[in-house]
Amino acid sequence: MQAANNGAVKTNSFPSTGVSFGGTDPLSQVLTGVALVAIIYFTLLFAEYLYKSYLGMFRDRVELFPDTYPSGSLSYTAVQNPASPIAQTVYTSDNQRSGVEFSYAMFCYIQSSTFRDGNSALYHILHKGYSKAYPLMGPGIFVHGNANTLRVYMNSYSTWNNFCDIENIPVEKWFHLVVSCKGNQLLIYINGNLKTKMALAGNTPPYQNYGDVSLFSSRKFTLNSTTTSSLKNDTDDSALSLMTSPGAGSNLVFAGSASGMVSRVFYFSYALTYTEIQTLMNMGPSPKIAGPSMSISPYLIDQWWTNK
């Protein structure tokens, strides 16, 4: 006997209940509605995740100065006020497992003319804070006027006067610099090598401020130990080398902009890894010049670090 199932329609149904998705009975319609709601819900959750990931990508990494910026008569500012149409806002670090974390990365080129006067002063490269690079420096990056030595400041909740000096930096050559904070530790990388790791004063975390990021500031000022008490307590030899002669008093002099160029300045709201630093180094300085036209010297033309 021939089976009489020709033309039968197959449906997704529960055995022996007669209930099916897409059916016309009330229970089937309820199940179909629940399934649609679940699909829409999880789709929205996934869309929200993608949106937050997209926003987080821009919050975690900000390109403050994308081109190559020469010093001279110009100074440059990355505005931090979110209400400004030209703002490049640096968001403070989320609390990572190790505590507060963030990093600044950039290419630097220091010209020998920075040292032409041979004076014991600091010349400005970059800082985040007030337009005057004191007391907010989170960070503050300078070069000594009498030696090819970088000075990096990082405010903490204990004092403004946390700093380290990195000696024998390249002159008339590009090098890559990373200033990173992880918990209460300040880490400085030169060309991908960890050069300095130091604890901030009082075992306190870095103080993150909301000021603008300034590049090659020409502002000049002097801190005197009679009015800046924290300088009296500074017994570090490298700090004393920046003081004027005893006859002139104990002053810390900020003498305006360094001579040179800075390129591809990035901020990250976390501590960079060696792999990430290497990726940034491989980018090289930007070929696009902000301001007057000039040629860019080859990047890392020799392995200066191994010849220290």
Protein Blocks (a to p, Z undefined) as FASTA:
>chain_A
ZZfkehiacddddehklpaehiabfklmmmmmmmmmmmmmmmmmmmmmmmmmmmmmmmmp
ccfblbccdehjbccdddfbfkbmkbccdddddddfkbpaddddddddddfklmmnopac
dddfbdcddfblcfbdcddddddfkbccdddddddfkbmkbccddehiaehiacdddddd
ehjaccddeehiafbdcddehhiacdddfbdcdehiabdcdddfklmmklmmpcbfklmm
mpccfklopadddebjaedddehiaddfbdcdfklmmmmmmnopafbdghjddddddehk
bcfklmZZ
